[in-house]
Structure formats: C-alpha cells, structure tokens
C-alpha cells in the first residue's frame, strides 16, 4: 500500500467529536480567534498555526505537528495550553481571507488532496462561531 498523501498548511483546526473545521487564511485574519470562540463553546483544539492533512481512503485526517500540540495563540495574551484532539476528520473549510456578503450564500466547495469539502467564507458576525459548531454537530446546510 502506498504512503498516504500528506500536506502541511498554515491553518487552524478545531473539532466537534470527530468532525473538524479547517480554518485557513493569511496571518492576522482571525483563525486562532475564531478557534478560541468555538473552543469556549465546546469545540476541541486540533491544531493552531500548522495543520497536517493526511489523505486516507475517502477522508482527510487532520493532526497537529508534535511541538505545537495542545497550544493555541491568543493575540495579545500569548500561547495558551488547551486540551486537544489527536486527530479529526475534515468536514468543513472556512476561508478567512474571503468575506461573505450574501445573506443566503451559494453552496461552495474546495478540493484538497483530490477530495472535495464544503467551503464557507468568513462571516463578520458574532453568530459565526456558533453557526460553524451547529454545522459540525448536524449534517451541514439544509440545502
């Protein structure tokens, strides 16, 4: 069996159960802040700053590089220790570099390592962390 495909991204990830969101974007866009908001509402840290994506059969498994496990940056506070999931299955991608302008946006996808996932753009609203959590807890969007 060939080695699985692997990719390391500058990103952040949190999970609800085994389902994870991958939060992408340039430095300073709020990836860690969004993750912290979700963690305050019950999500578990997978990785902050660097996320390892490994392609296994029909799934992408997210993990954290060893030196960063259990650490998340809180801008203006410093590095914080947090309980973390050793791995999680990618279920959703959030692109913090794109701002959502539609009230009911179209269904978007992104393909990574030959697998396609739902994609959300950053929503500049206080409800966004809660909406992502509900997305992960349920079955995604109702459309």
DRENNUMAR-260518 format. One line per 4 residues: number of its first residue (from 1); their letters; for each residue x, y negated, z of N, C-alpha, C, CB. Coordinates in pm, 1 decimal. Each point is the difference from the previous one (the first is absolute). Glycine has a CB too. Example, Ala and Ser with C-alpha at 12.3 -4.5 7.8 and 13.67 -1.06 7.14 Angstrom:
<rs>
1	as	1319.0:569.0:780.0:-89.0:-119.0:0.0:90.0:-120.0:0.0:-189.2:117.3:124.6 | 154.2:-222.3:-196.6:82.0:-119.0:6.0:-77.0:-109.0:73.0:118.4:62.8:-214.5
</rs>
This chain:
<rs>
1	xxxx	84.9:118.0:0.0:-84.9:-118.0:0.0:89.1:-123.9:0.0:-185.5:123.9:122.5 | 160.6:-222.0:-211.9:84.0:-118.9:-4.9:-20.6:-87.4:123.4:-8.6:7.4:-249.9 | 109.4:-90.4:278.5:-12.2:-94.2:110.5:-113.4:-96.9:-30.0:246.6:20.7:53.7 | -321.7:-60.9:49.8:-108.5:-95.1:-22.8:55.8:-137.1:-38.3:-144.7:125.6:163.6
5	xxxx	66.9:-198.6:-244.5:37.9:-136.8:-34.4:-12.5:-87.2:123.8:-75.3:31.7:-239.6 | 173.0:-120.9:257.5:0.0:-88.8:115.9:30.4:-142.0:-44.8:72.2:188.9:150.5 | -134.8:-284.9:-82.3:19.7:-141.2:-27.5:2.1:-72.3:133.5:-113.4:15.5:-227.8 | 204.8:-110.2:245.1:2.7:-82.9:120.8:-40.2:-141.0:-40.4:182.1:142.5:109.3
9	xxxx	-285.1:-196.7:-42.3:-51.4:-133.1:-31.2:16.6:-94.3:117.7:-163.1:102.0:-157.9 | 182.2:-230.7:125.9:-8.3:-104.9:102.0:-149.4:-22.6:21.4:225.8:-112.5:-65.2 | -279.5:172.1:170.5:-143.6:-1.9:25.0:-24.0:36.4:145.6:-51.5:61.2:-240.8 | -75.4:-57.5:278.4:-42.0:37.1:134.9:-116.4:96.7:-14.2:76.3:-222.7:99.9
13	xxxx	-91.4:311.8:-2.0:-110.8:94.8:-5.4:-53.5:28.8:139.4:97.4:101.1:-206.9 | -229.7:-92.3:215.9:-67.0:47.4:121.2:-102.0:104.7:-42.2:33.5:-222.8:121.2 | -76.5:303.1:-24.6:-91.9:109.8:-30.8:-115.5:4.6:98.0:189.3:128.4:-97.1 | -297.9:-71.5:48.5:-114.2:38.7:82.4:-12.2:149.7:-20.9:-122.6:-228.4:-18.0
17	xxxx	151.3:304.8:122.5:7.0:144.7:-16.7:114.3:31.9:-94.5:-248.7:25.8:41.1 | 218.1:47.7:-147.1:104.8:34.7:-97.3:0.5:-91.6:-122.0:-17.9:235.1:76.7 | -79.3:-327.4:-86.8:-10.8:-89.8:-115.4:77.0:-128.8:25.1:-224.4:97.2:-55.9 | 308.6:-134.4:-40.9:83.1:-119.4:16.9:-28.2:-104.9:-106.0:174.8:142.4:102.4
21	xxxx	-151.1:-267.7:-63.1:2.7:-111.5:-93.0:145.2:-41.3:-16.8:-233.5:-78.1:66.8 | 273.2:52.5:-190.0:132.2:-52.0:-32.5:-17.1:-148.2:-29.2:82.2:224.5:-92.8 | -16.9:-308.4:172.2:-12.1:-145.2:-13.2:126.7:-50.8:-67.7:-148.8:-18.8:207.5 | 133.0:-35.0:-329.0:115.0:-45.5:-77.5:-0.5:-151.8:-11.4:0.4:215.9:-128.5
25	xxxx	113.9:-271.2:91.0:10.2:-144.1:-20.8:139.1:-50.2:31.7:-241.2:-23.2:53.2 | 268.4:-96.5:-97.8:128.8:-62.8:25.6:15.8:-29.3:149.0:-1.3:-100.0:-231.2 | 123.5:74.7:272.1:27.7:-35.7:139.6:-79.6:-124.3:38.4:231.6:100.2:-16.5 | -285.6:-99.0:138.1:-73.6:-114.7:51.2:-145.2:-7.2:-42.5:212.4:-115.5:0.6
29	xxxx	-263.2:215.5:-71.1:-139.0:-2.5:-48.7:-102.1:49.3:102.3:90.9:34.5:-226.7 | -43.3:21.3:339.3:-93.9:41.5:103.7:-23.6:148.9:9.7:-104.6:-214.8:-31.9 | 194.1:294.8:-23.4:-16.9:145.9:6.8:-1.5:48.2:144.5:113.8:22.9:-222.1 | -14.2:-62.5:299.1:8.7:43.7:139.8:-113.0:-59.1:82.9:248.4:19.6:-22.5
33	xxxx	-285.3:-144.5:-4.9:-109.5:-63.4:74.2:-131.1:75.1:-22.6:115.7:-222.8:-19.6 | -142.6:261.7:-105.3:-120.6:77.7:-29.2:5.2:134.1:72.2:-20.9:-112.7:-224.4 | 137.1:177.2:221.9:14.9:128.3:69.8:-23.1:-16.2:149.7:162.6:75.6:-175.2 | -108.1:-180.5:235.1:-19.5:-23.7:143.7:-147.7:-20.4:33.0:229.0:-102.0:12.7
37	xxxx	-300.6:26.9:-97.2:-144.3:-19.2:20.9:-73.3:133.6:-5.3:15.1:-230.2:-100.4 | 22.5:314.6:6.4:-64.5:130.5:-11.7:36.6:90.0:117.5:2.6:-22.8:-249.4 | 122.1:15.9:294.8:42.7:79.5:116.1:-74.9:-43.6:125.3:227.0:30.4:-103.3 | -253.7:-159.0:116.6:-76.3:-49.6:115.1:-142.4:54.1:-1.5:140.2:-207.8:2.5
41	xxxx	-186.2:253.7:-119.1:-135.5:54.4:-15.3:-0.6:151.8:-13.5:-66.8:-213.5:-107.5 | 180.0:277.0:138.4:0.8:145.9:5.5:83.0:73.3:-103.3:-217.6:-26.9:92.1 | 272.9:-42.0:-191.0:85.4:67.7:-98.3:134.0:35.8:64.1:-112.0:-125.4:-189.8 | 182.8:217.5:128.4:130.9:44.6:48.1:106.7:-39.3:-101.2:-105.5:193.1:125.5
45	xxxx	214.8:-246.7:-77.1:111.4:-36.3:-86.4:55.9:123.8:-69.2:54.2:-194.6:149.9 | -26.3:182.8:-278.4:76.6:101.3:-72.1:140.6:-54.8:-21.2:-208.7:92.5:-115.8 | 218.4:-211.5:55.4:131.2:-59.0:-27.7:-14.4:-149.8:-23.3:80.5:217.4:-99.3 | 21.5:-291.6:138.5:4.4:-143.2:-26.3:132.3:-33.5:-67.7:-149.8:-48.3:199.0
49	xxxx	143.7:-31.5:-300.6:113.8:-49.7:-76.7:43.3:95.1:-110.9:72.7:-120.6:203.0 | -64.4:248.9:-174.5:32.9:99.0:-102.5:-90.3:121.4:17.1:240.2:-80.2:-9.2 | -295.6:126.0:-101.6:-86.3:117.9:1.5:53.1:99.1:-103.2:-202.5:-137.0:73.5 | 215.5:262.1:-31.5:39.9:106.5:-91.5:-126.5:65.7:-53.9:219.1:39.1:124.9
53	xxxx	-232.8:-33.9:-257.4:-111.7:66.8:-66.4:53.2:129.0:-60.3:-119.0:-220.7:-49.5 | 56.5:332.1:83.8:40.9:129.7:-52.8:-119.0:64.6:-69.2:174.3:27.3:181.9 | -155.9:10.5:-307.4:-105.7:62.3:-78.4:-4.2:149.3:30.9:25.9:-173.7:-182.4 | -139.5:218.3:237.0:-21.1:141.6:29.5:-132.7:42.3:-60.9:134.8:-15.0:214.9
57	xxxx	-129.8:99.7:-315.5:-118.3:48.3:-70.6:-88.5:-116.9:-41.9:9.2:215.0:129.9 | -129.7:-226.4:-74.7:-91.9:-105.8:-42.3:4.3:-122.1:91.0:-145.1:175.7:-96.1 | 237.3:-180.1:191.7:2.3:-107.9:99.1:134.6:-70.9:3.2:-167.1:125.7:134.9 | 164.0:-247.9:-80.3:123.3:-69.4:35.2:5.1:-7.1:151.7:2.2:-136.5:-216.6
61	xxxx	105.9:186.8:272.5:19.1:-1.0:144.6:89.2:-118.4:34.7:-27.0:253.2:16.2 | -15.6:-331.5:82.4:75.5:-116.4:44.4:71.3:32.2:130.1:-163.6:-154.5:-112.8 | 290.9:117.1:120.8:79.6:17.0:121.5:87.6:-123.2:17.7:-0.9:253.3:-23.9 | 68.4:-257.7:137.1:86.5:-112.4:34.2:144.8:46.2:7.3:-188.0:-109.9:126.4
65	xxxx	282.4:30.0:-177.3:140.6:34.5:19.4:32.7:7.8:149.2:58.6:-111.1:-219.0 | 23.8:205.8:256.1:31.1:28.1:140.7:31.9:-124.4:83.5:84.2:218.5:-76.6 | 4.1:-308.3:33.9:36.7:-110.8:89.6:-113.4:-97.7:29.0:227.7:22.3:-87.9 | -333.8:-20.8:6.3:-110.0:-95.2:16.6:-122.7:61.1:67.1:83.3:-117.1:-201.2
69	xxxx	-80.4:244.9:231.1:-118.6:66.8:56.5:-42.5:-64.8:131.4:70.6:214.6:-109.1 | -200.1:-242.3:118.0:-55.4:-55.4:122.5:32.3:-145.9:22.7:15.5:223.6:92.3 | 26.7:-295.5:-197.0:31.4:-142.7:12.4:-81.3:-80.2:-100.2:232.2:54.9:79.0 | -283.1:-170.2:-34.2:-69.4:-92.8:-89.2:40.8:-141.2:37.9:-196.1:159.0:-29.8
73	xxxx	215.4:-241.8:-72.8:38.7:-139.0:24.4:-123.0:-86.0:21.5:206.3:31.1:-138.4 | -203.5:-107.9:246.4:-101.4:-102.1:24.1:71.8:-133.6:-17.1:-139.2:147.9:161.6 | 113.0:-214.1:-272.5:70.1:-124.6:-31.4:-15.0:-99.3:114.6:-38.5:38.1:-245.8 | 150.9:-90.8:291.1:0.4:-95.6:109.8:5.7:65.0:136.6:-126.3:-151.1:-144.8
77	xxxx	112.3:283.3:150.1:5.1:75.0:126.4:121.4:91.2:0.8:-250.8:-8.5:20.2 | 270.4:83.6:-127.2:112.3:92.9:-11.6:-47.5:138.4:-38.4:125.5:-132.2:168.8 | -35.6:229.5:-157.5:-34.7:139.3:-28.1:-72.4:58.9:119.4:198.3:24.3:-153.1 | -309.0:42.4:126.5:-80.2:61.9:105.5:-0.8:150.8:-18.7:-143.6:-206.4:18.6
81	xxxx	144.6:278.9:92.7:-16.9:145.2:-3.8:-148.7:30.7:-13.1:209.1:37.2:140.8 | -240.9:67.8:-214.5:-139.4:40.4:-17.1:-6.3:150.1:-21.6:-59.6:-225.2:-96.8 | -47.4:289.6:145.7:-20.4:140.4:-35.5:-11.7:8.8:-152.2:-116.3:50.5:222.8 | 163.8:59.4:-279.7:-2.9:10.3:-145.6:-37.9:140.6:-43.8:173.5:-179.4:-15.4
85	xxxx	-226.4:185.5:-105.2:-31.0:128.2:-63.7:123.7:44.0:-76.3:-248.8:-54.6:-18.9 | 285.4:180.4:31.8:119.2:49.0:-69.8:-20.2:3.0:-150.9:57.0:136.2:200.7 | -182.3:-120.6:-244.8:-32.6:-8.0:-142.2:-150.0:-21.0:-15.4:195.9:149.2:-60.1 | -236.3:-191.0:-58.2:-141.4:-20.5:-30.5:-16.9:6.9:-151.1:-35.0:-143.9:207.8
89	xxxx	-87.5:167.5:-251.3:-31.8:14.8:-142.0:-50.3:-133.9:-54.1:-56.1:246.2:31.9 | 116.1:-292.7:-140.6:-40.5:-127.4:-58.7:-143.6:7.7:-50.8:238.5:-47.1:-63.7 | -320.8:-49.2:108.7:-139.7:-5.6:-41.7:-35.9:-132.7:-66.1:-54.1:156.2:185.1 | 134.0:-261.7:-158.6:-34.4:-134.7:-45.2:126.4:-84.1:-5.9:-231.8:18.7:99.5
93	xxxx	238.4:-109.1:-197.6:110.2:-95.7:-10.1:-58.2:-140.6:9.5:138.6:159.6:-143.1 | -73.6:-245.4:222.0:-36.1:-141.4:9.6:118.1:-81.3:-51.0:-155.9:40.6:198.4 | 131.5:-125.4:-297.6:103.3:-86.9:-56.9:-16.0:-139.6:59.5:6.9:135.2:-216.0 | 84.4:-170.9:306.6:-6.9:-129.7:67.4:44.4:-114.9:-90.7:41.3:117.1:216.2
97	xxxx	19.2:-87.1:-330.4:41.7:-104.7:-93.5:-115.9:-51.7:-84.7:225.9:103.9:-5.9 | -335.2:-30.6:2.5:-118.0:-39.6:-76.7:-112.0:-35.7:97.0:67.1:149.2:-194.4 | -132.4:-262.1:172.6:-110.1:-42.9:86.0:-132.4:28.5:-69.4:144.5:-179.2:104.4 | -233.5:244.6:-31.6:-132.0:32.0:-55.0:-85.0:-126.3:-5.3:14.5:235.8:89.8
101	xxxx	-76.0:-261.8:-204.5:-86.0:-116.8:-16.1:-146.1:38.3:-21.8:194.7:-122.7:-94.3 | -220.0:249.6:68.3:-136.4:46.8:-26.8:-68.4:43.6:129.2:70.0:72.7:-230.3 | -196.8:-105.5:243.4:-77.5:47.0:115.7:-15.3:151.2:-4.1:-123.3:-218.4:7.9 | 90.6:272.8:-124.0:-10.2:143.8:-23.1:96.2:34.4:-113.5:-244.5:9.0:79.0
105	xxxx	370.8:15.3:-45.8:101.4:19.7:-103.6:-18.3:130.8:-76.1:156.1:-134.2:137.7 | -101.1:140.1:-258.8:-4.8:125.1:-75.3:85.1:106.2:69.1:-36.9:-128.0:-214.2 | 6.1:251.8:185.4:80.4:110.5:52.0:132.4:-0.9:-74.1:-205.7:139.0:57.9 | 313.9:-148.0:18.0:133.8:-3.6:-59.1:78.2:122.1:44.9:-3.4:-252.1:-5.9
109	xxxx	100.2:291.2:-76.6:87.2:111.6:36.7:144.8:-36.9:-29.6:-184.9:166.3:-46.4 | 274.4:-88.4:104.9:142.6:-12.4:-24.9:56.9:141.1:-8.3:14.4:-225.8:120.0 | 79.9:245.8:-210.5:61.8:131.1:-16.2:143.0:-4.9:51.7:-146.1:49.9:-199.8 | 177.6:42.7:288.3:132.7:12.5:59.0:38.8:146.8:-1.4:-35.0:-204.6:146.4
113	xxxx	155.2:234.6:-193.6:48.4:138.0:-9.5:-104.6:90.6:-66.0:140.6:-36.9:206.0 | -199.2:-12.8:-314.5:-96.5:73.4:-83.4:-132.9:29.7:69.0:193.8:99.4:-113.6 | -221.8:-167.2:224.1:-127.7:17.8:69.5:-69.6:-135.5:9.6:90.6:197.9:132.7 | -222.2:-198.1:-143.6:-76.7:-124.3:-3.0:-77.3:-17.9:130.5:-19.3:16.7:-250.8
117	xxxx	22.0:-141.9:301.5:-62.3:-31.8:128.5:-81.5:-128.1:-11.6:188.3:114.2:122.2 | -291.2:-128.5:-36.8:-74.4:-125.5:5.1:92.4:-114.3:42.1:-212.0:126.0:55.2 | 186.4:-244.9:-110.4:81.6:-118.1:27.1:-89.3:-115.9:41.4:173.8:77.7:-164.8 | -138.3:-141.2:275.1:-65.8:-123.1:43.3:101.1:-113.2:-3.8:-161.8:128.6:146.3
121	xxxx	112.9:-248.7:-177.4:81.6:-119.9:12.1:-24.1:-60.2:138.0:-8.7:-42.7:-251.2 | 100.5:-39.3:297.5:-11.3:-63.6:130.7:-127.7:-83.6:8.4:250.9:-4.1:19.5 | -325.4:24.4:86.1:-119.8:-79.3:26.7:33.5:-92.8:115.7:-158.5:183.9:-82.8 | 152.5:-313.1:57.6:35.5:-97.6:103.2:-120.6:-25.7:89.5:170.6:-106.8:-153.2
125	xxxx	-200.5:205.8:236.5:-113.4:-5.6:91.7:32.1:82.9:122.7:-162.2:-32.7:-190.8 | 105.4:-5.8:303.8:25.1:73.0:124.8:-53.6:142.7:-4.2:-8.8:-216.6:121.0 | -85.5:245.0:-207.3:-59.0:134.7:-4.5:84.1:100.0:-79.0:-222.6:-107.0:18.7 | 325.1:62.0:-89.9:74.9:89.2:-88.4:59.1:121.0:71.7:51.2:-197.6:-138.6
129	xxxx	15.4:181.1:254.8:52.1:119.7:68.9:-110.3:100.2:35.0:183.7:-141.3:92.4 | -298.3:90.7:-45.8:-111.1:88.7:34.8:-55.7:69.4:-124.3:-55.7:-148.5:195.1 | 50.5:77.2:-307.0:-50.6:59.2:-124.1:90.9:113.0:-48.0:-103.6:-220.4:-61.2 | 234.5:201.4:72.4:93.2:106.0:-40.0:-16.6:121.6:90.4:162.6:-172.3:-85.7
133	xxxx	-177.2:148.3:215.8:-20.7:111.8:92.9:-125.8:77.6:-35.5:116.9:-128.4:180.2 | -225.1:57.5:-209.1:-124.1:67.8:-37.1:18.0:77.2:-130.0:-132.8:-178.2:116.3 | 206.6:121.0:-210.0:30.2:67.6:-126.2:67.7:133.8:27.6:22.1:-222.5:-117.3 | 77.8:222.3:206.4:73.8:122.5:31.7:-84.1:99.3:79.9:210.2:-133.3:-2.3
137	xxxx	-297.0:83.6:88.4:-84.1:88.8:82.5:-109.7:66.2:-82.3:46.8:-144.6:197.9 | -92.7:75.0:-298.7:-109.0:51.8:-82.2:52.0:68.6:-124.7:-146.7:-180.3:86.2 | 73.5:160.7:-193.0:37.5:62.8:-127.1:34.8:-105.1:-104.4:-148.3:194.5:53.1 | 192.6:-310.8:-9.2:35.6:-105.2:-94.4:-117.1:-91.6:-26.5:166.4:151.2:-103.7
141	xxx	-166.3:-210.4:-15.2:-105.3:-93.9:-37.1:-128.1:73.5:-36.4:173.4:-161.2:-80.1 | -284.1:89.2:90.6:-130.9:59.1:-27.7:-35.3:-0.8:-148.0:-71.0:-72.3:225.0 | 162.0:30.4:-309.1:-32.3:0.4:-143.2:70.4:115.0:-65.9:-31.2:-248.2:-1.5
</rs>
